[in-house]
């Protein structure tokens, strides 16, 4: 016969187990086992002796990025205005860049200044591809097409995995962490830090993200509260986690839960010791999340990090309706967050050590659906960093005229630059060896000669290596 105390204990264990799923460090026993096997089978790479961080800002929903970066010469702008009809932004409202050949959205004034001073660049018509593809090849079915083209979920996954040819369960940020994560002194906190929860981009074969929100990692509430019986709950949890379990899965889970708590406490203590920044951040969620990234970078030496990868997902870009107003509001939030982040990195003296890139799963149709736009393919991305060779638009900006060479029916543009090219250059800058690029991005050889691809001969040339 079960005793009342047994039921209470079982219920508490279940609650504690669920709480662990919301913690910041890895919670998968299988991942822990694979990590141990990986460490035993291969020596860790040597320390780099410097700090670098990648920050991926993902605009979830499909950013209408041909209203972010527009042509600004007379003939090309007229093509844009004709094709976009009631979605076109007046030319006089654009911020001219790159010799006035292009224009930025009128709410990107801060990005324009960063661009002009060489701290930001744009990548034109970038998207998921398996191999170089033309409109005719697409229409004739003679080129392989990304799986689930025009689907939010599939294109999201391709941007995060670097695999447009199939659905996989590991991301390219996670694979980089698998290769380089052991260079960090701190092995309690993952080098992959997410401000947007679990995500494919940062999930590797031996790596998961350290997840938190704009206020930092979230411990079980009874670890920070002394009221009621919370101290007893904490003591009971600590006792359960300290138990010497004979079952390997129970032991791994308990060890992982304990390390999660220890990592969260370690992180909280480091961040809480920081003095405030002189840079002020806006109240929007993306600005607050970028501030927390800045705080994490500020304690990199305290926590023992040479390499970190950050992820922020800023949703709300699926503008099938009311595009002009909603898109303008989103552009303002991105503009402010990027400028604030640049300013705080300058304040810390690490702007050249951090590269930020802003992308979305796809752009949107050039043609209007009445008051908005629909799912498309190739779009434009933003790069920012001290090692970015700024004041440039990279890739081939397409003609926006209906029936132009890259134009598909319905206002969709076939990408002229593969995400593989952009991601591979970021990976090379970050410290990935050229020989490892084809492992992380198996299709990159369809776009570049792998035998000659290296830091001296990068895929696109937008980074100082």
ZANUMAR-303035 format. One record per residue (C-alpha): x, y, z. Coordinates in nm, 4 decimals, always signed. Each point is the difference from the previous one (the first is absolute). Layout:
// ZANUMAR-303035
+----------+----------+----------+
!        u !        v !        w !
+----------+----------+----------+
!        X !        Y !        Z !
...
+----------+----------+----------+
***
This chain:
// ZANUMAR-303035
+----------+----------+----------+
!        u !        v !        w !
+----------+----------+----------+
!  +0.0000 !  +0.0000 !  +0.0000 !
!  +0.1370 !  +0.3422 !  -0.1000 !
!  +0.0535 !  +0.2470 !  +0.2777 !
!  -0.1096 !  +0.3625 !  -0.0183 !
!  +0.3629 !  +0.1083 !  +0.0259 !
!  +0.0911 !  -0.2080 !  -0.3054 !
!  -0.2632 !  +0.1766 !  -0.2066 !
!  +0.1269 !  +0.3414 !  +0.1112 !
!  +0.3549 !  -0.0967 !  -0.0824 !
!  -0.0973 !  -0.1309 !  -0.3441 !
!  -0.1954 !  +0.3173 !  -0.0696 !
!  +0.2937 !  +0.2150 !  +0.1066 !
!  +0.2446 !  -0.1951 !  -0.2193 !
!  -0.2326 !  +0.0455 !  -0.2958 !
!  -0.0269 !  +0.3733 !  +0.0649 !
!  +0.3749 !  +0.0328 !  +0.0415 !
!  +0.0540 !  -0.1887 !  -0.3253 !
!  -0.2317 !  +0.2327 !  -0.1873 !
!  +0.1709 !  +0.2999 !  +0.1526 !
!  +0.3312 !  -0.1241 !  -0.1339 !
!  -0.1300 !  +0.0291 !  -0.3528 !
!  -0.0178 !  +0.3765 !  +0.0411 !
!  +0.3553 !  +0.0377 !  +0.1211 !
!  +0.2866 !  +0.1383 !  -0.1974 !
!  +0.2444 !  -0.2851 !  -0.0486 !
!  -0.0407 !  -0.3334 !  -0.1880 !
!  -0.2682 !  -0.2375 !  +0.1244 !
!  +0.0301 !  -0.2909 !  -0.2466 !
!  +0.1683 !  -0.3085 !  +0.1378 !
!  +0.0821 !  -0.1270 !  -0.3468 !
!  +0.1751 !  +0.3261 !  -0.0823 !
!  +0.2069 !  -0.0330 !  +0.3150 !
!  +0.1043 !  -0.3526 !  -0.0953 !
!  +0.0918 !  +0.1088 !  -0.3524 !
!  +0.1980 !  +0.2905 !  +0.1379 !
!  +0.2039 !  -0.2326 !  +0.2192 !
!  +0.0649 !  -0.2338 !  -0.2932 !
!  +0.1049 !  +0.2916 !  -0.2207 !
!  +0.2446 !  +0.1320 !  +0.2579 !
!  +0.1535 !  -0.3462 !  +0.0371 !
!  +0.0362 !  -0.0529 !  -0.3749 !
!  +0.1522 !  +0.3318 !  -0.1093 !
!  +0.2405 !  +0.2442 !  +0.1643 !
!  -0.1408 !  +0.3490 !  +0.0580 !
!  +0.1147 !  +0.2806 !  -0.2296 !
!  +0.2580 !  +0.2375 !  +0.1460 !
!  -0.1129 !  +0.3290 !  +0.1578 !
!  -0.0221 !  +0.2913 !  -0.2421 !
!  +0.1428 !  +0.2622 !  +0.2328 !
!  -0.2637 !  +0.2528 !  -0.1020 !
!  -0.3747 !  +0.0517 !  +0.0292 !
!  -0.2564 !  -0.0176 !  -0.2794 !
!  -0.3774 !  -0.0130 !  +0.0013 !
!  -0.2664 !  -0.0525 !  -0.2640 !
!  -0.3443 !  +0.1494 !  +0.0604 !
!  -0.2857 !  -0.1315 !  -0.2151 !
!  -0.3073 !  +0.2239 !  +0.0024 !
!  -0.2782 !  -0.1929 !  -0.1703 !
!  -0.3094 !  +0.1870 !  -0.1166 !
!  -0.2617 !  -0.2728 !  +0.0268 !
!  -0.2916 !  +0.0026 !  -0.2390 !
!  +0.1606 !  +0.1139 !  -0.3223 !
!  +0.1410 !  +0.3526 !  -0.0143 !
!  -0.1106 !  +0.2021 !  -0.3045 !
!  +0.3633 !  +0.0885 !  -0.0591 !
!  -0.0515 !  +0.1580 !  -0.3426 !
!  -0.1619 !  +0.2770 !  +0.2011 !
!  +0.3108 !  -0.0019 !  +0.2205 !
!  +0.2536 !  +0.0393 !  -0.2825 !
!  -0.1305 !  +0.1537 !  -0.3227 !
!  +0.1559 !  +0.1196 !  -0.3280 !
!  +0.0447 !  +0.3767 !  -0.0049 !
!  +0.1079 !  +0.0874 !  -0.3536 !
!  -0.2820 !  +0.1401 !  -0.2120 !
!  -0.0639 !  -0.2884 !  -0.2386 !
!  +0.0405 !  -0.2759 !  +0.2606 !
!  -0.2109 !  +0.1852 !  +0.2551 !
!  -0.2769 !  +0.0424 !  -0.2578 !
!  +0.0036 !  -0.3765 !  -0.0593 !
!  -0.0248 !  -0.0525 !  +0.3754 !
!  -0.2890 !  +0.2471 !  +0.0338 !
!  -0.1904 !  -0.1533 !  -0.2903 !
!  +0.0375 !  -0.3576 !  +0.1244 !
!  -0.0734 !  +0.0787 !  +0.3642 !
!  -0.2911 !  +0.2334 !  -0.0825 !
!  -0.1715 !  +0.1021 !  +0.3259 !
!  +0.2816 !  -0.1558 !  +0.2089 !
!  +0.2709 !  +0.2274 !  -0.1470 !
!  +0.1663 !  +0.2539 !  +0.2283 !
!  +0.0386 !  +0.3482 !  -0.1546 !
!  +0.3521 !  +0.0522 !  -0.1318 !
!  +0.0402 !  +0.3301 !  +0.1823 !
!  -0.0455 !  -0.1835 !  +0.3305 !
!  +0.2896 !  -0.2428 !  -0.0555 !
!  +0.3439 !  +0.0330 !  +0.1577 !
!  +0.2451 !  -0.0149 !  -0.2889 !
!  +0.3034 !  -0.2279 !  +0.0438 !
!  +0.2853 !  -0.1379 !  -0.2128 !
!  +0.0374 !  +0.3055 !  -0.2170 !
!  -0.3768 !  +0.0484 !  +0.0106 !
!  -0.0480 !  -0.3122 !  -0.2136 !
!  -0.2101 !  -0.1593 !  +0.2735 !
!  -0.2429 !  +0.1264 !  +0.2592 !
!  -0.0751 !  -0.1146 !  +0.3530 !
!  -0.3398 !  +0.0023 !  +0.1673 !
!  -0.0753 !  +0.3440 !  +0.1502 !
!  +0.0057 !  -0.1492 !  +0.3531 !
!  +0.3569 !  -0.1282 !  -0.0434 !
!  +0.1766 !  +0.3309 !  +0.0517 !
!  +0.2360 !  -0.1494 !  +0.2556 !
!  +0.0886 !  -0.2905 !  -0.2288 !
!  +0.0686 !  +0.2542 !  -0.2760 !
!  +0.2544 !  +0.1743 !  +0.2242 !
!  +0.1641 !  -0.3335 !  +0.0866 !
!  +0.0085 !  -0.0876 !  -0.3698 !
!  +0.1535 !  +0.3335 !  -0.0997 !
!  +0.2751 !  -0.0266 !  +0.2629 !
!  +0.0907 !  -0.3518 !  -0.1130 !
!  -0.1423 !  -0.1894 !  +0.2967 !
!  -0.2916 !  -0.1643 !  -0.1814 !
!  -0.0667 !  -0.1624 !  -0.3358 !
!  -0.2846 !  -0.1698 !  -0.1830 !
!  -0.0213 !  -0.3358 !  -0.1755 !
!  -0.2376 !  +0.0130 !  -0.2965 !
!  -0.2453 !  -0.2667 !  -0.1108 !
!  +0.1319 !  -0.2730 !  +0.2291 !
!  -0.2012 !  -0.3146 !  +0.0606 !
!  -0.0058 !  -0.3750 !  +0.0367 !
!  +0.1404 !  -0.1885 !  -0.2999 !
!  +0.1338 !  -0.3492 !  -0.0622 !
!  +0.1932 !  +0.1054 !  -0.3104 !
!  -0.0012 !  +0.3099 !  -0.2245 !
!  -0.3491 !  +0.0180 !  -0.1481 !
!  -0.1583 !  +0.2039 !  -0.2778 !
!  -0.3638 !  +0.0833 !  -0.0603 !
!  -0.0034 !  -0.2299 !  -0.3032 !
!  +0.1485 !  -0.2894 !  +0.1994 !
!  -0.2601 !  +0.0511 !  +0.2691 !
!  -0.2847 !  +0.0055 !  -0.2503 !
!  +0.1318 !  -0.3023 !  -0.1907 !
!  +0.0705 !  -0.1945 !  +0.3167 !
!  +0.3643 !  -0.0582 !  -0.0941 !
!  +0.1548 !  +0.1355 !  +0.3198 !
!  -0.0500 !  -0.1325 !  +0.3543 !
!  -0.2205 !  +0.2331 !  +0.2038 !
!  +0.0212 !  +0.0559 !  +0.3771 !
!  -0.2270 !  -0.2297 !  +0.1961 !
!  -0.3284 !  +0.1671 !  +0.0932 !
!  +0.0654 !  +0.3167 !  -0.1983 !
!  -0.2266 !  +0.2892 !  +0.1122 !
!  -0.0787 !  -0.1796 !  +0.3279 !
!  +0.0818 !  +0.1973 !  +0.3154 !
!  +0.1145 !  -0.3041 !  +0.1957 !
!  +0.2120 !  -0.1568 !  -0.2724 !
!  +0.1727 !  +0.3214 !  -0.1042 !
!  +0.0566 !  +0.0889 !  +0.3655 !
!  +0.1642 !  -0.3405 !  +0.0412 !
!  +0.2187 !  +0.0451 !  -0.3096 !
!  +0.1261 !  +0.3389 !  +0.1185 !
!  +0.0818 !  -0.1569 !  +0.3361 !
!  +0.1450 !  -0.3301 !  -0.1198 !
!  +0.1811 !  +0.1064 !  -0.3178 !
!  -0.1654 !  -0.2960 !  -0.1753 !
!  -0.2508 !  +0.1016 !  -0.2670 !
!  -0.0104 !  -0.3513 !  -0.1448 !
!  -0.1488 !  -0.1784 !  +0.2994 !
!  -0.1523 !  +0.0337 !  +0.3433 !
!  +0.2616 !  -0.0602 !  +0.2691 !
!  +0.0046 !  +0.0363 !  +0.3772 !
!  +0.3321 !  +0.1828 !  +0.0492 !
!  +0.0838 !  +0.3627 !  -0.0763 !
!  +0.3131 !  +0.1559 !  -0.1421 !
!  +0.0568 !  +0.2026 !  +0.3166 !
!  -0.0233 !  -0.3214 !  +0.1987 !
!  +0.2490 !  -0.1754 !  -0.2258 !
!  +0.2446 !  +0.2872 !  +0.0372 !
!  -0.0361 !  -0.0316 !  +0.3768 !
!  +0.0651 !  -0.3731 !  -0.0271 !
!  +0.3309 !  +0.0826 !  -0.1716 !
!  +0.1127 !  +0.2999 !  +0.2034 !
!  -0.1899 !  -0.0040 !  +0.3288 !
!  +0.2788 !  -0.1725 !  +0.1906 !
!  +0.2293 !  +0.2998 !  -0.0619 !
!  -0.1888 !  +0.1815 !  +0.2761 !
!  +0.1274 !  -0.0395 !  +0.3545 !
!  -0.3574 !  -0.0104 !  +0.1256 !
!  -0.1609 !  -0.3333 !  -0.0831 !
!  -0.2985 !  +0.0487 !  +0.2324 !
!  -0.1715 !  +0.2576 !  -0.2212 !
!  -0.0486 !  -0.0694 !  -0.3691 !
!  +0.1782 !  +0.2297 !  -0.2457 !
!  -0.3387 !  +0.0270 !  -0.1767 !
!  -0.2199 !  +0.2490 !  +0.1840 !
!  -0.3635 !  +0.0458 !  -0.1003 !
!  -0.2298 !  +0.2873 !  +0.0917 !
!  -0.2853 !  -0.1803 !  -0.1764 !
!  -0.0151 !  -0.3431 !  +0.1580 !
!  +0.0772 !  -0.3277 !  -0.1718 !
!  +0.0836 !  +0.0338 !  -0.3684 !
!  +0.1371 !  -0.2130 !  -0.2800 !
!  +0.2823 !  +0.2402 !  -0.0901 !
!  +0.1887 !  -0.0574 !  +0.3257 !
!  -0.0726 !  -0.3706 !  +0.0388 !
!  +0.2932 !  -0.2251 !  -0.0867 !
!  +0.0956 !  -0.3619 !  +0.0372 !
!  +0.1561 !  +0.0726 !  +0.3391 !
!  -0.1297 !  +0.3514 !  +0.0637 !
!  -0.3194 !  +0.1683 !  +0.1094 !
!  -0.0526 !  +0.3643 !  +0.0808 !
!  +0.0216 !  +0.1798 !  +0.3330 !
!  -0.3477 !  +0.1527 !  -0.0104 !
!  -0.1127 !  +0.3081 !  +0.1862 !
!  -0.2170 !  +0.3074 !  -0.0492 !
!  +0.0731 !  +0.3721 !  +0.0106 !
!  +0.0276 !  -0.0221 !  +0.3801 !
!  +0.2492 !  -0.2851 !  -0.0032 !
!  -0.0314 !  -0.3742 !  +0.0776 !
!  -0.3036 !  -0.1230 !  +0.1878 !
!  +0.0552 !  -0.2211 !  +0.3029 !
!  -0.2813 !  -0.1924 !  +0.1688 !
!  -0.1785 !  +0.2673 !  +0.2030 !
!  +0.0797 !  -0.1642 !  +0.3329 !
!  +0.3738 !  +0.0516 !  -0.0576 !
!  -0.0353 !  +0.3765 !  +0.0381 !
!  -0.2932 !  +0.0246 !  +0.2420 !
!  +0.0104 !  -0.0620 !  +0.3740 !
!  -0.3705 !  +0.0291 !  +0.0756 !
!  -0.2213 !  -0.2973 !  +0.0862 !
!  +0.1632 !  -0.3394 !  -0.0355 !
!  +0.2254 !  +0.0979 !  -0.2919 !
!  +0.3167 !  -0.0592 !  +0.2002 !
!  -0.1246 !  -0.3531 !  +0.0701 !
!  -0.0715 !  -0.0485 !  -0.3716 !
!  +0.3489 !  +0.1151 !  -0.0883 !
!  +0.1531 !  -0.2320 !  +0.2606 !
!  -0.2069 !  -0.2929 !  -0.1305 !
!  +0.1065 !  +0.0737 !  -0.3587 !
!  +0.3660 !  +0.0214 !  +0.0995 !
!  -0.0316 !  -0.3291 !  +0.1860 !
!  -0.1559 !  -0.1738 !  -0.3017 !
!  +0.2697 !  +0.1335 !  -0.2306 !
!  +0.2818 !  -0.1032 !  +0.2361 !
!  -0.1234 !  -0.3600 !  +0.0180 !
!  +0.2298 !  -0.2626 !  -0.1523 !
!  -0.2280 !  -0.1592 !  -0.2609 !
!  +0.0956 !  -0.3412 !  -0.1387 !
!  -0.2122 !  +0.0382 !  -0.3139 !
!  +0.2113 !  +0.1917 !  -0.2573 !
!  -0.2942 !  +0.1971 !  -0.1359 !
!  -0.1155 !  +0.1049 !  +0.3462 !
!  +0.3542 !  +0.0985 !  +0.0874 !
!  +0.0469 !  +0.1977 !  -0.3228 !
!  -0.3307 !  +0.1778 !  +0.0484 !
!  +0.0807 !  +0.0897 !  +0.3597 !
!  +0.3507 !  +0.1175 !  -0.0966 !
!  -0.1415 !  +0.2072 !  -0.2839 !
!  -0.2688 !  +0.1572 !  +0.2181 !
!  +0.2608 !  +0.0825 !  +0.2653 !
!  +0.2380 !  +0.1497 !  -0.2585 !
!  -0.2881 !  +0.2028 !  -0.1415 !
!  -0.0635 !  +0.1562 !  +0.3379 !
!  +0.3691 !  +0.0555 !  +0.0668 !
!  +0.0482 !  +0.1601 !  -0.3438 !
!  -0.2975 !  +0.2301 !  +0.0486 !
!  +0.1250 !  +0.1110 !  +0.3402 !
!  +0.3516 !  +0.0545 !  -0.1364 !
!  -0.1369 !  +0.2087 !  -0.2855 !
!  -0.2314 !  +0.2037 !  +0.2235 !
!  +0.2806 !  +0.0828 !  +0.2415 !
!  +0.2286 !  +0.1147 !  -0.2822 !
!  -0.2616 !  +0.2189 !  -0.1687 !
!  -0.1305 !  +0.1452 !  +0.3264 !
!  +0.3501 !  +0.1223 !  +0.0813 !
!  +0.0091 !  +0.2203 !  -0.3120 !
!  -0.0230 !  +0.3764 !  +0.0275 !
!  -0.2637 !  +0.1545 !  -0.2241 !
!  +0.0720 !  +0.0940 !  -0.3617 !
!  +0.0173 !  +0.3599 !  -0.1130 !
!  -0.1918 !  -0.1079 !  -0.3094 !
!  -0.3761 !  +0.0168 !  +0.0467 !
!  -0.2186 !  -0.2692 !  -0.1564 !
!  -0.3552 !  +0.0416 !  -0.1242 !
!  -0.2944 !  -0.1764 !  +0.1612 !
!  -0.0729 !  -0.2336 !  -0.2938 !
!  +0.0569 !  -0.3701 !  +0.0541 !
!  +0.2771 !  -0.0176 !  -0.2604 !
!  +0.1902 !  +0.2898 !  +0.1583 !
!  -0.0295 !  -0.1558 !  +0.3454 !
!  +0.1241 !  -0.3316 !  -0.1358 !
!  +0.2957 !  +0.1661 !  -0.1698 !
!  +0.0839 !  +0.1661 !  +0.3313 !
!  +0.0109 !  -0.3403 !  +0.1702 !
!  +0.2319 !  -0.1239 !  -0.2754 !
!  +0.2224 !  +0.3004 !  +0.0701 !
!  +0.0052 !  -0.0872 !  +0.3694 !
!  +0.0974 !  -0.3563 !  -0.0828 !
!  +0.2847 !  +0.1249 !  -0.2184 !
!  +0.1078 !  +0.2350 !  +0.2777 !
!  +0.0588 !  -0.2940 !  +0.2380 !
!  +0.1756 !  -0.2161 !  -0.2595 !
!  +0.3313 !  +0.0050 !  +0.1888 !
!  -0.1662 !  -0.0656 !  +0.3356 !
!  -0.1824 !  -0.2999 !  -0.1407 !
!  +0.2916 !  -0.1185 !  -0.2144 !
!  -0.1173 !  +0.0347 !  -0.3601 !
!  +0.2024 !  +0.0447 !  -0.3180 !
!  -0.2864 !  -0.0883 !  -0.2348 !
!  -0.3755 !  +0.0576 !  +0.0291 !
!  -0.2951 !  -0.0185 !  -0.2362 !
!  -0.3185 !  +0.1912 !  +0.0832 !
!  -0.3495 !  -0.0384 !  -0.1398 !
!  -0.2982 !  +0.2359 !  +0.0122 !
!  -0.3289 !  -0.0638 !  -0.1792 !
!  -0.2124 !  +0.3107 !  -0.0517 !
!  -0.3408 !  -0.1029 !  -0.1300 !
!  -0.2853 !  +0.1858 !  -0.1640 !
!  +0.1056 !  +0.0264 !  -0.3673 !
!  -0.2731 !  -0.2071 !  -0.1691 !
!  -0.1637 !  +0.3063 !  -0.1534 !
!  -0.2776 !  -0.1315 !  -0.2191 !
!  -0.1913 !  +0.3149 !  +0.0959 !
!  +0.0756 !  +0.3565 !  +0.1171 !
!  +0.3559 !  -0.0435 !  -0.1202 !
!  +0.1168 !  +0.3600 !  -0.0255 !
!  -0.0924 !  +0.0967 !  +0.3549 !
!  +0.1030 !  -0.3227 !  +0.1725 !
!  +0.3200 !  -0.0390 !  -0.1992 !
!  +0.0996 !  +0.3586 !  +0.0761 !
!  -0.0454 !  -0.0598 !  +0.3737 !
!  +0.2121 !  -0.3135 !  -0.0188 !
!  +0.2719 !  +0.1769 !  -0.1978 !
!  +0.0190 !  +0.2693 !  +0.2678 !
!  +0.0459 !  -0.2576 !  +0.2750 !
!  +0.2752 !  -0.1797 !  -0.1935 !
!  +0.1709 !  +0.3292 !  -0.0803 !
!  +0.0019 !  +0.1148 !  +0.3619 !
!  +0.1174 !  -0.3367 !  +0.1344 !
!  +0.2872 !  -0.0230 !  -0.2489 !
!  +0.1196 !  +0.3545 !  +0.0681 !
!  -0.0215 !  -0.0487 !  +0.3758 !
!  +0.1860 !  -0.3285 !  -0.0245 !
!  +0.2727 !  +0.1613 !  -0.2108 !
!  +0.0347 !  +0.2813 !  +0.2530 !
!  +0.0322 !  -0.2338 !  +0.2982 !
!  +0.2566 !  -0.2158 !  -0.1823 !
!  +0.1997 !  +0.3170 !  -0.0663 !
!  -0.0362 !  +0.0880 !  +0.3673 !
!  +0.1534 !  -0.3381 !  +0.0896 !
!  +0.2638 !  +0.0226 !  -0.2738 !
!  -0.1065 !  -0.3264 !  -0.1680 !
!  -0.1821 !  +0.1135 !  -0.3149 !
!  +0.2607 !  -0.1667 !  -0.2233 !
!  -0.0410 !  -0.3248 !  +0.1927 !
!  -0.3745 !  -0.0344 !  -0.0627 !
!  -0.1784 !  -0.0538 !  -0.3312 !
!  -0.3784 !  +0.0370 !  -0.0113 !
!  -0.2103 !  -0.1181 !  -0.2909 !
!  -0.3725 !  +0.0519 !  -0.0539 !
!  -0.2024 !  -0.2323 !  -0.2228 !
!  -0.3413 !  -0.1571 !  -0.0468 !
!  -0.1309 !  -0.3299 !  -0.1361 !
!  -0.1002 !  +0.1667 !  -0.3263 !
!  -0.0921 !  +0.3353 !  -0.1469 !
!  -0.3501 !  +0.0726 !  -0.1219 !
!  -0.1623 !  +0.0347 !  -0.3380 !
!  +0.0785 !  +0.3192 !  -0.1864 !
!  -0.3608 !  +0.0152 !  -0.1132 !
!  -0.2734 !  +0.1132 !  +0.2371 !
!  -0.2802 !  -0.2250 !  +0.1190 !
!  -0.2101 !  +0.3107 !  +0.0620 !
!  +0.1463 !  +0.1338 !  +0.3224 !
!  +0.2936 !  -0.2298 !  +0.0662 !
!  +0.2332 !  -0.2561 !  -0.1554 !
!  +0.0313 !  -0.3767 !  +0.0016 !
!  +0.2739 !  -0.2617 !  +0.0413 !
!  +0.2871 !  +0.0249 !  -0.2447 !
!  +0.3658 !  -0.1147 !  -0.0187 !
!  +0.3138 !  +0.2141 !  -0.0459 !
!  +0.0374 !  +0.3050 !  +0.2257 !
!  +0.2504 !  +0.2413 !  +0.1514 !
!  +0.2042 !  -0.0287 !  +0.3209 !
!  +0.1931 !  +0.2395 !  +0.2263 !
!  +0.3581 !  -0.0439 !  +0.1237 !
!  +0.1559 !  +0.2070 !  +0.2794 !
!  +0.3401 !  -0.0176 !  +0.1678 !
!  +0.3459 !  +0.1497 !  +0.0230 !
!  +0.1374 !  -0.2697 !  -0.2309 !
!  -0.2830 !  +0.0415 !  -0.2512 !
!  +0.1255 !  +0.1777 !  -0.3118 !
!  -0.2872 !  +0.2441 !  +0.0082 !
!  -0.1489 !  +0.2625 !  -0.2290 !
!  -0.0657 !  -0.2749 !  -0.2556 !
!  -0.2894 !  -0.2011 !  -0.1398 !
!  +0.1248 !  -0.3568 !  -0.0576 !
!  -0.1441 !  -0.2491 !  -0.2425 !
!  -0.2039 !  +0.0839 !  -0.3080 !
!  -0.2916 !  +0.2309 !  +0.0600 !
!  -0.2662 !  -0.1126 !  -0.2511 !
!  -0.2175 !  +0.2037 !  -0.2292 !
!  -0.3417 !  +0.0391 !  +0.1612 !
!  -0.1720 !  +0.0336 !  -0.3337 !
!  -0.2735 !  -0.2527 !  -0.0714 !
!  +0.1388 !  -0.2850 !  -0.2128 !
!  +0.3613 !  +0.0972 !  +0.0735 !
!  +0.2599 !  -0.2842 !  -0.0014 !
!  -0.0543 !  -0.0943 !  +0.3679 !
!  -0.3770 !  +0.0571 !  +0.0033 !
!  -0.2382 !  -0.2900 !  +0.0543 !
!  -0.3760 !  +0.0210 !  -0.0335 !
!  -0.1702 !  +0.1896 !  +0.2803 !
!  +0.2873 !  +0.2293 !  +0.0867 !
!  +0.2416 !  -0.2627 !  +0.1351 !
!  +0.3737 !  +0.0435 !  -0.0622 !
!  +0.2393 !  -0.2936 !  -0.0406 !
!  +0.3026 !  +0.0664 !  +0.2260 !
!  +0.3260 !  +0.1023 !  -0.1651 !
!  +0.2028 !  -0.0681 !  +0.3174 !
!  -0.0285 !  -0.3187 !  +0.2051 !
!  -0.0237 !  +0.0139 !  +0.3767 !
!  +0.2881 !  -0.2517 !  -0.0071 !
!  +0.2305 !  +0.2700 !  -0.1384 !
!  -0.0883 !  +0.2553 !  +0.2663 !
!  +0.0075 !  -0.2504 !  +0.2850 !
!  +0.3314 !  -0.1534 !  -0.1116 !
!  +0.1724 !  +0.3371 !  +0.0018 !
!  -0.1290 !  +0.0709 !  +0.3494 !
!  +0.1249 !  -0.3432 !  +0.1102 !
!  +0.3476 !  +0.0599 !  -0.1469 !
!  +0.0246 !  +0.3338 !  +0.1804 !
!  -0.1084 !  -0.1684 !  +0.3213 !
!  +0.2840 !  -0.2517 !  -0.0171 !
!  -0.1418 !  -0.3048 !  -0.1779 !
!  +0.2636 !  -0.1749 !  -0.2085 !
!  -0.0634 !  -0.0034 !  -0.3779 !
!  +0.0055 !  -0.3807 !  +0.0004 !
!  -0.2959 !  -0.0027 !  +0.2388 !
!  -0.2266 !  +0.2216 !  -0.2119 !
!  -0.1322 !  -0.2848 !  -0.2130 !
!  -0.0926 !  -0.1937 !  +0.3145 !
!  -0.2051 !  +0.2882 !  +0.1349 !
!  -0.1307 !  +0.1126 !  -0.3406 !
!  -0.0049 !  -0.3099 !  -0.2235 !
!  -0.1266 !  +0.1953 !  -0.3025 !
!  +0.2565 !  +0.2812 !  +0.0101 !
!  +0.2105 !  -0.1818 !  -0.2597 !
!  -0.2814 !  +0.0549 !  -0.2506 !
!  +0.0731 !  +0.3736 !  +0.0161 !
!  +0.3754 !  +0.0201 !  +0.0669 !
!  +0.3180 !  -0.1924 !  -0.0693 !
!  +0.0695 !  -0.1637 !  +0.3345 !
!  +0.3661 !  -0.0522 !  -0.0886 !
!  +0.0609 !  +0.3748 !  -0.0043 !
!  -0.2557 !  +0.1185 !  +0.2570 !
!  +0.1777 !  +0.1509 !  +0.3025 !
!  +0.0491 !  +0.3239 !  +0.1929 !
!  +0.2135 !  +0.1401 !  -0.2826 !
!  -0.2618 !  -0.0971 !  -0.2565 !
!  -0.3337 !  +0.0269 !  +0.1830 !
!  -0.3359 !  -0.0732 !  -0.1628 !
!  -0.1177 !  +0.3615 !  -0.0276 !
!  +0.2653 !  +0.2334 !  +0.1392 !
!  -0.2053 !  +0.1971 !  +0.2517 !
!  +0.2172 !  -0.0835 !  +0.3032 !
!  +0.3495 !  +0.0997 !  +0.1038 !
!  +0.1576 !  -0.3311 !  +0.0996 !
+----------+----------+----------+
***
